[in-house]
Amino acid sequence: MGKAKKQVLDDDDAVFAQRAVELKDEAQKLKDARNFAKAASAYQQCIELVGASNPGAADLFAAKSQCHLALRHWADVVADATRALKIAPKNVDALVSRARAYQATGQEKKAKADAQSAAASDGANADAKALLESFEPKKPVAGLGGMSLDKPSKPAAKSKADQQAEQEEELRKKQAALILKQRQEAEARRQAQQRSWGPPVTVKAVAGADVRTFVVPTMIAHKDLMSALQKKFPDVSAFTVRYSAPDGTLKPVSSRHDFATAVAAAQGGDNKGKPAANLYGGLHPVRLIISELTRLDAPACDDEGAEQGAEGSTSGQQLAPNEVVEIDEWILDFAALFREHLGIDAEAHLDLHAEGLDKCNHALEPQVSAEDADAVLDDAAQKFQEAAALALFNWGNVHMCAARKAMDGGRDPPLEEGGPPGAAVATADNRDEVIDRLDQAKSRYEAALGVKPDFHDATIALAQRRYERARLLTAAAGLSGAGESPAEGNADSDEAEAEFSGACADFDAVLAILPEDPPKPEKEPEKKEEKKEGEEEEAEQPSMRAQVQVMWGNTLFEQSQMRARLGKEWRPLLDVAVEKFKGAGCAEADIEQALKVHRGVRAEKEA
C-alpha cells in the first residue's frame, strides 16, 4: 500500500512539473506578444505549481516583475523582484527590474545600489550597464584646449531612441512627484483625523475569562465603542461597561467623557512614570470590564444618539420573547481549544497590521532621514510578515477545526462524563474527509513557516496535527472504542505509533528552541489578599513552554492508552506524560482525574 501511495505521489509530481513547464512557455509567448497582464498571471500560476521557495521560482518571479515593469505597476515590480532576490540574490533581471521601479518612483539611492549589484553580478549584461550609466553625469567631449567639440549653435539632431529616453525620464519624474504629493496628502489627512479623534489607544475588554483587544481613538463616540464591544463579544446580548478608577472602585462607562476619563485613569496608578513610547499610540492600554445583563436590565446611554446606539450595539438582532439562541457547542469548544493550547489571539493580526501601517506612515514623514526610514520600514515589513504568517496559521486552524468536528462532533461523551472509553474519538467512517482536512491544515502551517521560518506557533501546530492524525489512525485500527480487543488494523496501529512518536519528537524540538520562562516574581502577602470589589482575580496565563509540555503529555497519554489496548508496555510512557503535566504546572486533581480514566490503569484495577 505504501508503494502504491508513493507511485501516486510521483505521478502527481510529474503532472505538476509538466504543467509548470507548459505555463512557463505560455507566459513567455504572452510576454513576447506584449500581453503583459496575462503573462504575469501565467507566471503566478507557474509559481504556485513549483512552490514559491523552489530555486527555480527566482527566474519566474523576475520574469513576472518585468511584466509589471512594462505595465508600470511599480509596487508589484518591487515585490516580485524582492521575492526573486531572496531566492537568488544575484539574479540580474530582478535587480534591473527593481532598480527601474525605484528610479521611476524617485528612490535614486536604492535604484543605483541595485544597478551596481546587477553590473557586479554580470558585467556583460547590456541592461545593467545602460542602467548604471544613466546615473552618471554626462560630460561633453573635450576638444583642443579643453574646448568642447559640440557646436552650440547647431545642436546635433537627437535620435529617436534618445527622444524616447527623455520622454520616459520626464514621465518618471512626473510620476515620482505625483506619488510624493499623494503621500503628503495622505499624511496630512491622517494627522488631521488624529487631531480630531485624538491619539489611538488599545482597549483590553474582559468578560469573565475571555479577553479581547482592539484599537480605538481616544475621543470615540460612546455608541461606536459599544458597537465595537458588541462585535468582540457577539454572544453577549446586553452588558454594562466599567473601568477601574484610581481609588480602586469600578465606575460605569456610559458616555464619551467617561471613556476619556478611563483613558486618563489608565495612564496613572501603577502605570504612572512607566515609559509609553513603545506602546501603540503612546498610551497605556485601557482595561474595560464587561458584565452581562438580562434584557430588562440593559443600560441606557447618555451620549449623542444614545438611544439608537444602545439599541444597535448592545442588543444586536431583536429576538422574540422567550426565544433561545443556541450556538453549536463544538464551535465554542474548538475556539477555546486553539486559544488555550496554541495561544491564538484572534485580533493579533489586526494589531500587527495597524502597527505596520503606523510605521510606514512614520517613515514617510519629511523629518525622518532616509537611513532612519529604512530601519522603520524594515520593522514595518516584519510586522506585515508576521501578520501574513498569522493569517496562514489561522487558515490552517480552520481546517483543523473542521477535522476535529468530523472526528469528535456529535459523538457520545468520554468515560469521565458517563460514556464508554474513547467514544469521543472518530471512527474510520469519515476517515478520508478528516485526512483531507488534516493535509490542508498541514499545507497552511508549512506556508506560514515559509513566510516566517521562526514562527513557533506553526511548528507547534504541525506537531499537534500529527497527534490528531494518530488519534484517527488509532480509531481506524479499532483501538479507541468500548470493546475489549482490537479489531483488524495492524497497519493503522503501526502508523499511529509512528505518528505519536513523531509528534513527541516535534514537541521536543520545539521546546529546545523556545526561550526559557522568566522567573516568577514573588507577590507581597498584602497584595495577595487584596481584591477589588466586583472584580475577579485573573487566572495566570500559561507560558508557551507550558502549553507545549501539556500537548506533549497528551500525546504520550494517548499513545500509552493505545499500547495498553495492544498489550504492549505502556507504563513508562504514562509516567513521562505525568512528568510533562507536572512540569507544565497542571493541577494534581486534574492529573489524578485523567489517570482514573486511563485504559491501562483501569485494566490493572479491574484485574
C-alpha positions as CSV (number, residue, x, y, z in Angstrom):
1,M,0.0,0.0,0.0
2,G,2.9,2.4,0.8
3,K,4.5,1.8,-2.6
4,A,1.1,2.5,-4.3
5,K,0.8,5.8,-2.4
6,K,4.4,6.7,-3.4
7,Q,3.7,5.9,-7.0
8,V,0.6,8.2,-7.0
9,L,2.6,11.0,-5.5
10,D,5.4,10.6,-8.1
11,D,2.8,10.6,-10.9
12,D,1.2,13.8,-9.4
13,D,4.6,15.5,-9.2
14,A,5.3,14.6,-12.8
15,V,2.0,16.1,-13.9
16,F,2.6,19.3,-11.9
17,A,6.1,19.6,-13.3
18,Q,4.9,19.2,-16.9
19,R,2.1,21.7,-16.3
20,A,4.6,24.2,-14.9
21,V,6.8,23.9,-18.0
22,E,3.7,24.5,-20.2
23,L,2.7,27.5,-18.2
24,K,6.2,29.0,-18.4
25,D,6.3,28.6,-22.2
26,E,2.8,30.1,-22.4
27,A,3.8,33.0,-20.2
28,Q,6.9,33.7,-22.3
29,K,4.8,33.7,-25.5
30,L,2.4,36.2,-24.0
31,K,5.2,38.3,-22.8
32,D,6.8,38.3,-26.3
33,A,3.4,39.3,-27.7
34,R,3.4,42.3,-25.2
35,N,0.3,40.9,-23.4
36,F,1.9,41.6,-20.1
37,A,-1.1,41.3,-17.8
38,K,-1.9,37.7,-18.9
39,A,1.8,36.8,-18.9
40,A,2.1,37.9,-15.3
41,S,-1.0,35.8,-14.4
42,A,0.5,32.8,-16.1
43,Y,3.8,33.2,-14.3
44,Q,1.9,33.4,-11.0
45,Q,0.2,30.1,-11.8
46,C,3.5,28.5,-12.6
47,I,5.0,29.8,-9.3
48,E,2.1,28.2,-7.4
49,L,2.8,24.9,-9.0
50,V,6.6,24.8,-8.4
51,G,6.4,26.4,-5.0
52,A,7.4,30.0,-4.0
53,S,10.5,28.7,-2.2
54,N,11.7,26.5,-5.1
55,P,15.1,27.6,-6.5
56,G,13.5,27.7,-10.0
57,A,10.9,30.2,-8.8
58,A,13.6,33.0,-8.8
59,D,13.5,33.3,-12.6
60,L,9.7,33.2,-12.6
61,F,9.4,36.0,-10.1
62,A,12.0,38.0,-12.1
63,A,10.1,37.5,-15.4
64,K,6.8,38.4,-13.6
65,S,8.4,41.6,-12.3
66,Q,9.4,42.5,-15.9
67,C,5.7,42.2,-16.9
68,H,4.7,44.5,-14.1
69,L,7.5,46.9,-15.1
70,A,6.0,47.1,-18.6
71,L,2.6,47.8,-17.0
72,R,4.2,50.5,-14.7
73,H,2.9,48.6,-11.6
74,W,5.9,49.8,-9.5
75,A,4.9,48.3,-6.2
76,D,4.3,44.9,-7.8
77,V,7.7,45.1,-9.6
78,V,9.5,45.7,-6.3
79,A,7.6,42.9,-4.5
80,D,8.2,40.2,-7.1
81,A,11.8,41.3,-7.7
82,T,12.5,41.2,-4.0
83,R,11.0,37.6,-3.8
84,A,13.3,36.6,-6.6
85,L,16.3,38.1,-4.9
86,K,15.5,36.3,-1.6
87,I,15.9,33.0,-3.6
88,A,18.7,34.1,-5.9
89,P,20.4,37.3,-4.6
90,K,22.4,37.8,-7.8
91,N,19.5,37.5,-10.3
92,V,20.4,40.3,-12.7
93,D,16.9,40.5,-14.3
94,A,15.3,41.0,-10.8
95,L,17.9,43.6,-9.8
96,V,17.4,45.6,-13.1
97,S,13.6,45.5,-12.8
98,R,13.7,46.6,-9.2
99,A,16.2,49.4,-10.0
100,R,14.0,50.7,-12.7
101,A,11.0,50.7,-10.4
102,Y,12.9,52.5,-7.7
103,Q,14.1,55.0,-10.3
104,A,10.6,55.6,-11.5
105,T,9.4,56.4,-8.0
106,G,12.2,58.8,-7.2
107,Q,14.2,56.4,-5.0
108,E,17.5,57.1,-6.7
109,K,19.7,55.8,-3.9
110,K,18.1,52.3,-3.9
111,A,17.9,52.3,-7.7
112,K,21.7,53.0,-8.0
113,A,22.5,50.3,-5.4
114,D,20.5,47.7,-7.4
115,A,22.1,48.8,-10.7
116,Q,25.6,48.5,-9.2
117,S,24.7,45.0,-7.9
118,A,23.4,44.0,-11.3
119,A,26.6,45.2,-13.0
120,A,28.8,43.4,-10.5
121,S,26.9,40.2,-11.0
122,D,27.0,40.3,-14.8
123,G,29.3,42.9,-16.2
124,A,28.3,41.9,-19.8
125,N,24.6,42.5,-19.3
126,A,23.6,45.4,-21.5
127,D,20.6,46.4,-19.5
128,A,22.6,46.5,-16.3
129,K,25.4,48.6,-18.0
130,A,22.9,51.0,-19.6
131,L,21.0,51.4,-16.3
132,L,24.3,52.1,-14.4
133,E,25.4,54.7,-17.0
134,S,22.1,56.5,-16.6
135,F,23.1,57.5,-13.1
136,E,26.5,59.0,-14.2
137,P,26.5,62.7,-15.1
138,K,27.1,63.2,-18.8
139,K,30.2,65.2,-19.7
140,P,30.8,67.0,-23.0
141,V,33.5,65.6,-25.3
142,A,36.6,67.7,-24.8
143,G,38.5,69.1,-27.8
144,L,41.7,71.0,-28.2
145,G,42.5,73.0,-25.1
146,G,39.6,71.6,-23.3
147,M,37.1,73.2,-25.7
148,S,34.0,71.2,-26.4
149,L,33.7,69.8,-29.9
150,D,30.0,70.3,-29.8
151,K,28.6,73.3,-31.7
152,P,26.1,75.1,-29.6
153,S,24.7,77.0,-32.5
154,K,23.9,73.8,-34.3
155,P,22.9,71.1,-31.9
156,A,23.1,67.6,-33.2
157,A,19.7,66.1,-34.1
158,K,18.6,63.7,-31.3
159,S,18.0,60.1,-32.3
160,K,14.6,58.6,-31.8
161,A,15.9,56.4,-29.0
162,D,17.3,59.5,-27.2
163,Q,13.9,61.3,-27.6
164,Q,12.1,58.3,-26.2
165,A,14.5,58.0,-23.3
166,E,14.0,61.7,-22.4
167,Q,10.2,61.3,-22.6
168,E,10.4,58.3,-20.3
169,E,12.7,60.2,-17.9
170,E,10.2,63.1,-17.8
171,L,7.3,60.7,-17.2
172,R,9.2,59.1,-14.4
173,K,9.8,62.5,-12.8
174,K,6.1,63.4,-13.1
175,Q,5.1,60.1,-11.6
176,A,7.6,60.4,-8.7
177,A,6.2,63.9,-8.0
178,L,2.7,62.6,-8.1
179,I,3.5,59.8,-5.7
180,L,5.2,62.2,-3.3
181,K,2.2,64.5,-3.4
182,Q,-0.2,61.6,-2.7
183,R,1.9,60.5,0.2
184,Q,1.9,64.1,1.6
185,E,-1.8,64.4,1.2
186,A,-2.5,61.1,2.9
187,E,-0.2,62.0,5.8
188,A,-2.0,65.4,6.1
189,R,-5.4,63.6,6.2
190,R,-4.1,61.1,8.8
191,Q,-2.8,63.9,11.0
192,A,-6.0,65.9,10.7
193,Q,-8.1,62.9,11.6
194,Q,-5.8,62.1,14.6
195,R,-6.1,65.7,15.8
196,S,-9.9,65.5,15.6
197,W,-10.3,62.0,17.2
198,G,-7.3,62.1,19.5
199,P,-4.4,59.5,19.5
200,P,-5.3,55.8,19.2
201,V,-5.4,53.7,22.4
202,T,-5.6,49.9,22.9
203,V,-8.7,48.6,24.7
204,K,-8.5,45.3,26.7
205,A,-12.1,44.2,27.2
206,V,-12.5,41.5,29.8
207,A,-15.7,39.4,30.0
208,G,-15.1,36.7,32.6
209,A,-12.1,34.6,31.4
210,D,-12.4,36.0,27.8
211,V,-10.1,38.9,27.0
212,R,-10.3,40.8,23.6
213,T,-8.1,43.6,22.5
214,F,-8.7,46.3,19.8
215,V,-7.6,49.8,19.0
216,V,-9.9,52.9,19.0
217,P,-9.4,56.7,19.1
218,T,-9.4,58.3,22.5
219,M,-12.4,60.5,21.5
220,I,-14.5,57.7,20.1
221,A,-18.3,58.2,20.4
222,H,-19.9,56.0,23.0
223,K,-22.2,54.3,20.6
224,D,-19.2,53.4,18.4
225,L,-17.4,52.0,21.4
226,M,-20.4,49.9,22.3
227,S,-20.7,48.7,18.7
228,A,-17.0,47.6,18.7
229,L,-17.5,45.8,22.0
230,Q,-20.6,44.0,20.6
231,K,-18.6,42.8,17.7
232,K,-15.9,41.4,20.0
233,F,-18.5,39.7,22.2
234,P,-21.3,38.7,19.8
235,D,-22.7,36.1,22.2
236,V,-23.4,38.7,24.9
237,S,-26.8,40.3,24.1
238,A,-26.7,43.1,26.7
239,F,-23.9,44.3,29.0
240,T,-22.5,47.1,31.1
241,V,-19.0,48.5,30.7
242,R,-17.0,49.6,33.7
243,Y,-13.4,50.7,34.4
244,S,-11.2,50.8,37.4
245,A,-10.9,54.3,38.9
246,P,-7.7,55.4,40.6
247,D,-9.3,54.8,44.0
248,G,-10.0,51.1,43.1
249,T,-13.7,51.4,42.6
250,L,-15.4,50.3,39.4
251,K,-17.2,53.1,37.6
252,P,-19.6,52.8,34.6
253,V,-18.7,53.9,31.1
254,S,-21.9,55.5,29.7
255,S,-20.6,58.4,27.6
256,R,-17.6,59.7,25.6
257,H,-16.5,61.7,28.6
258,D,-16.5,58.5,30.8
259,F,-14.2,56.7,28.3
260,A,-11.8,59.7,28.1
261,T,-11.7,59.6,31.9
262,A,-10.9,55.8,31.8
263,V,-8.1,56.5,29.4
264,A,-6.7,59.1,31.7
265,A,-7.0,56.8,34.7
266,A,-5.1,54.1,32.8
267,Q,-2.1,56.4,32.4
268,G,-1.9,56.9,36.2
269,G,-1.7,54.5,39.1
270,D,0.7,51.6,38.5
271,N,1.4,52.9,35.0
272,K,2.4,56.3,36.2
273,G,6.0,57.0,35.3
274,K,6.4,54.0,33.1
275,P,7.6,54.7,29.5
276,A,4.9,54.6,26.9
277,A,6.9,55.5,23.8
278,N,6.9,51.9,22.6
279,L,3.2,51.4,23.1
280,Y,0.7,51.8,20.3
281,G,-0.4,55.5,20.2
282,G,2.0,56.2,23.1
283,L,-0.7,55.4,25.6
284,H,-1.1,52.6,28.1
285,P,-4.0,50.2,27.4
286,V,-7.4,50.8,28.9
287,R,-8.9,47.8,30.7
288,L,-12.7,47.6,30.5
289,I,-14.8,45.1,32.4
290,I,-17.8,43.7,30.6
291,S,-20.7,42.4,32.7
292,E,-23.6,40.6,31.0
293,L,-27.1,41.7,31.9
294,T,-30.6,40.5,31.2
295,R,-32.5,42.3,28.5
296,L,-34.7,44.1,31.1
297,D,-31.6,45.5,32.9
298,A,-29.9,46.7,29.7
299,P,-28.4,50.2,30.4
300,A,-29.1,53.4,28.7
301,C,-26.5,55.7,27.2
302,D,-26.4,59.5,27.6
303,D,-24.1,60.2,24.6
304,E,-25.2,61.7,21.3
305,G,-27.7,59.4,19.7
306,A,-27.6,57.2,22.8
307,E,-30.9,55.5,22.4
308,Q,-30.2,54.4,18.8
309,G,-26.6,53.5,19.8
310,A,-27.7,51.3,22.7
311,E,-30.3,49.5,20.7
312,G,-28.0,48.9,17.8
313,S,-24.9,48.0,19.7
314,T,-25.9,46.1,22.9
315,S,-29.0,44.2,21.9
316,G,-27.9,43.2,18.4
317,Q,-30.6,41.4,16.5
318,Q,-34.1,41.7,18.0
319,L,-35.5,38.5,19.5
320,A,-39.0,37.3,20.2
321,P,-39.9,36.9,23.9
322,N,-38.5,33.7,25.4
323,E,-36.7,32.9,22.2
324,V,-33.5,30.9,22.8
325,V,-30.5,31.3,20.5
326,E,-28.1,28.3,20.6
327,I,-24.6,28.2,19.3
328,D,-23.1,24.8,18.4
329,E,-21.1,23.6,21.3
330,W,-18.2,22.4,19.2
331,I,-17.6,25.9,17.9
332,L,-17.0,27.2,21.4
333,D,-15.0,24.1,22.4
334,F,-12.6,24.3,19.5
335,A,-12.3,28.0,19.7
336,A,-11.3,27.6,23.3
337,L,-9.0,24.7,22.4
338,F,-7.0,26.7,20.0
339,R,-6.8,29.7,22.2
340,E,-5.7,27.8,25.2
341,H,-3.4,25.2,23.7
342,L,-1.9,27.2,20.8
343,G,-2.1,30.6,22.3
344,I,-4.1,32.2,19.4
345,D,-5.1,35.9,19.7
346,A,-8.0,36.4,17.3
347,E,-7.1,40.1,17.0
348,A,-3.3,39.8,16.8
349,H,-3.1,40.1,13.0
350,L,-5.2,43.4,13.1
351,D,-2.8,44.8,15.7
352,L,0.2,43.8,13.6
353,H,-1.4,45.3,10.5
354,A,-2.1,48.6,12.3
355,E,1.5,48.7,13.7
356,G,2.9,48.1,10.2
357,L,0.8,50.9,8.7
358,D,1.8,53.2,11.5
359,K,5.5,52.6,10.9
360,C,5.0,53.1,7.2
361,N,3.4,56.5,7.8
362,H,6.1,57.4,10.3
363,A,8.8,56.5,7.7
364,L,7.2,58.8,5.1
365,E,7.3,61.9,7.4
366,P,9.6,64.6,6.0
367,Q,11.6,65.0,9.1
368,V,12.7,61.3,9.1
369,S,16.0,60.8,7.4
370,A,16.5,58.1,4.7
371,E,18.6,55.9,6.9
372,D,16.1,56.0,9.8
373,A,13.2,55.5,7.4
374,D,14.9,52.3,6.1
375,A,15.1,50.9,9.6
376,V,11.5,51.8,10.3
377,L,10.3,50.3,7.1
378,D,12.2,47.1,7.9
379,D,10.3,47.0,11.2
380,A,7.0,47.5,9.2
381,A,7.9,44.7,6.8
382,Q,8.5,42.4,9.8
383,K,5.0,43.3,11.2
384,F,3.3,42.6,7.9
385,Q,5.4,39.4,7.5
386,E,4.2,38.2,10.9
387,A,0.6,39.2,10.1
388,A,0.8,37.2,6.8
389,A,2.2,34.2,8.7
390,L,-0.5,34.5,11.3
391,A,-3.3,34.7,8.7
392,L,-2.0,31.5,7.1
393,F,-1.7,29.9,10.5
394,N,-5.3,30.7,11.4
395,W,-6.4,29.5,7.9
396,G,-4.8,26.1,8.9
397,N,-6.7,26.2,12.2
398,V,-9.9,26.4,10.2
399,H,-9.1,23.1,8.6
400,M,-8.1,21.7,12.0
401,C,-11.5,22.8,13.4
402,A,-13.3,21.0,10.5
403,A,-11.2,17.9,11.1
404,R,-11.9,17.9,14.8
405,K,-15.6,18.4,14.2
406,A,-15.7,15.5,11.8
407,M,-13.7,13.3,14.3
408,D,-15.4,14.3,17.6
409,G,-18.6,16.2,16.8
410,G,-21.9,14.6,17.8
411,R,-20.4,11.5,19.5
412,D,-21.0,10.2,23.0
413,P,-19.1,11.8,25.9
414,P,-15.9,10.1,27.3
415,L,-15.9,8.0,30.4
416,E,-15.5,10.8,32.9
417,E,-18.8,12.2,31.5
418,G,-20.7,9.0,31.5
419,G,-19.8,7.4,28.2
420,P,-17.6,4.5,27.2
421,P,-13.8,4.9,27.0
422,G,-12.7,6.6,23.8
423,A,-16.2,7.1,22.4
424,A,-15.3,10.8,21.7
425,V,-12.7,9.6,19.2
426,A,-13.6,9.4,15.5
427,T,-14.2,6.1,13.8
428,A,-13.0,5.3,10.3
429,D,-16.4,6.1,8.6
430,N,-15.3,9.6,7.6
431,R,-11.6,8.9,7.5
432,D,-10.9,10.3,4.0
433,E,-12.7,13.6,4.9
434,V,-10.6,14.0,8.0
435,I,-7.3,13.1,6.4
436,D,-8.0,15.6,3.6
437,R,-8.7,18.4,6.2
438,L,-5.5,17.5,8.1
439,D,-3.5,17.6,4.9
440,Q,-4.9,21.0,4.1
441,A,-4.1,22.3,7.6
442,K,-0.5,21.0,7.2
443,S,-0.1,22.9,3.9
444,R,-1.2,26.1,5.5
445,Y,1.1,25.7,8.5
446,E,4.0,25.0,6.2
447,A,3.1,28.0,4.1
448,A,3.2,30.1,7.3
449,L,6.7,28.8,8.1
450,G,7.7,29.6,4.5
451,V,6.7,33.3,5.2
452,K,8.2,33.4,8.7
453,P,10.6,30.4,9.4
454,D,10.9,31.3,13.1
455,F,7.1,31.2,13.6
456,H,6.9,28.8,16.6
457,D,3.1,28.6,16.6
458,A,3.1,26.9,13.2
459,T,5.7,24.4,14.3
460,I,3.7,23.6,17.3
461,A,0.5,23.2,15.3
462,L,2.3,20.8,12.9
463,A,3.2,18.6,15.9
464,Q,-0.4,18.8,17.2
465,R,-1.7,17.8,13.7
466,R,0.4,14.6,13.9
467,Y,-1.2,13.9,17.3
468,E,-4.7,14.3,15.8
469,R,-3.8,12.1,12.8
470,A,-2.5,9.4,15.2
471,R,-5.9,9.6,17.1
472,L,-7.7,9.0,13.8
473,L,-5.5,6.0,12.9
474,T,-6.0,4.6,16.4
475,A,-9.7,4.7,15.9
476,A,-9.4,3.2,12.4
477,A,-7.4,0.3,14.0
478,G,-10.3,-0.4,16.4
479,L,-8.3,0.7,19.4
480,S,-10.5,3.5,20.7
481,G,-13.9,2.0,21.2
482,A,-15.5,0.2,24.2
483,G,-14.6,-3.3,23.0
484,E,-12.1,-5.4,24.9
485,S,-9.9,-6.5,22.0
486,P,-8.6,-4.6,19.0
487,A,-10.2,-5.1,15.6
488,E,-8.3,-5.6,12.4
489,G,-6.0,-2.7,11.6
490,N,-2.4,-3.6,12.4
491,A,-1.1,-1.3,9.6
492,D,-3.1,1.6,11.1
493,S,-1.8,0.9,14.6
494,D,1.8,0.8,13.4
495,E,1.3,4.1,11.5
496,A,-0.4,5.6,14.6
497,E,2.5,4.6,16.7
498,A,4.9,6.3,14.3
499,E,2.7,9.5,14.3
500,F,2.6,9.6,18.1
501,S,6.4,9.2,18.2
502,G,6.9,11.8,15.5
503,A,4.7,14.3,17.4
504,C,6.7,13.8,20.6
505,A,9.9,14.4,18.6
506,D,8.4,17.6,17.2
507,F,7.4,18.8,20.6
508,D,10.9,18.0,21.9
509,A,12.4,20.0,19.1
510,V,10.1,23.0,19.7
511,L,11.0,23.1,23.4
512,A,14.7,23.2,22.5
513,I,14.3,26.4,20.6
514,L,11.7,28.2,22.8
515,P,13.2,30.7,25.3
516,E,13.2,29.7,28.9
517,D,10.4,31.1,31.1
518,P,11.5,34.1,33.1
519,P,11.4,33.6,36.9
520,K,8.1,34.5,38.5
521,P,8.3,37.5,40.9
522,E,7.1,36.8,44.4
523,K,3.9,38.6,45.4
524,E,3.8,40.6,48.6
525,P,1.4,39.0,51.2
526,E,-0.6,42.2,51.4
527,K,-1.3,42.2,47.6
528,K,-2.2,38.6,47.6
529,E,-5.1,39.3,50.0
530,E,-6.3,42.4,48.2
531,K,-9.3,42.0,45.8
532,K,-11.1,44.8,44.1
533,E,-14.9,44.9,44.6
534,G,-16.8,43.3,41.7
535,E,-13.6,42.1,40.0
536,E,-12.4,38.5,39.9
537,E,-8.8,37.6,40.1
538,E,-7.5,36.7,36.7
539,A,-6.0,33.3,36.2
540,E,-2.4,33.2,35.4
541,Q,-1.8,32.6,31.7
542,P,0.4,29.6,31.0
543,S,3.6,30.2,29.0
544,M,4.2,28.8,25.6
545,R,6.6,26.2,27.0
546,A,4.0,25.1,29.5
547,Q,1.4,24.7,26.7
548,V,3.9,22.6,24.6
549,Q,4.5,20.4,27.6
550,V,0.8,19.9,28.1
551,M,0.3,18.9,24.4
552,W,3.4,16.6,24.7
553,G,1.9,15.0,27.8
554,N,-1.5,14.5,26.0
555,T,0.3,12.8,23.1
556,L,2.2,10.4,25.5
557,F,-1.0,9.8,27.4
558,E,-2.9,8.7,24.3
559,Q,0.0,6.7,23.0
560,S,0.2,4.8,26.3
561,Q,-3.6,4.0,26.1
562,M,-3.2,2.6,22.6
563,R,-0.2,0.5,23.7
564,A,-2.3,-0.8,26.6
565,R,-5.0,-1.9,24.3
566,L,-2.4,-3.7,22.2
567,G,-0.9,-5.5,25.2
568,K,2.4,-3.7,24.9
569,E,4.5,-1.9,27.6
570,W,2.7,1.3,28.4
571,R,3.6,2.4,31.9
572,P,6.9,4.2,31.0
573,L,5.0,6.4,28.5
574,L,2.4,7.3,31.1
575,D,5.0,8.1,33.7
576,V,6.7,10.5,31.3
577,A,3.3,12.1,30.4
578,V,2.6,12.7,34.1
579,E,6.1,14.4,34.4
580,K,5.2,16.7,31.5
581,F,1.8,17.6,33.1
582,K,3.6,18.4,36.4
583,G,6.3,20.3,34.6
584,A,3.6,22.5,32.9
585,G,2.1,23.3,36.3
586,C,-1.1,21.3,35.9
587,A,-3.2,20.8,39.0
588,E,-2.7,17.5,40.8
589,A,-6.5,16.9,40.9
590,D,-6.7,17.2,37.1
591,I,-3.8,14.7,36.7
592,E,-5.4,12.2,39.1
593,Q,-8.8,12.5,37.2
594,A,-7.0,11.7,33.9
595,L,-5.3,8.7,35.4
596,K,-8.6,7.3,36.6
597,V,-9.9,7.0,33.1
598,H,-6.6,5.7,31.5
599,R,-7.2,2.4,29.8
600,G,-4.2,0.7,31.3
601,V,-4.8,1.9,34.9
602,R,-8.4,0.8,34.8
603,A,-7.4,-2.6,33.5
604,E,-5.0,-3.0,36.4
605,K,-7.7,-2.1,38.9
606,E,-10.2,-4.5,37.3
607,A,-7.7,-7.4,37.2
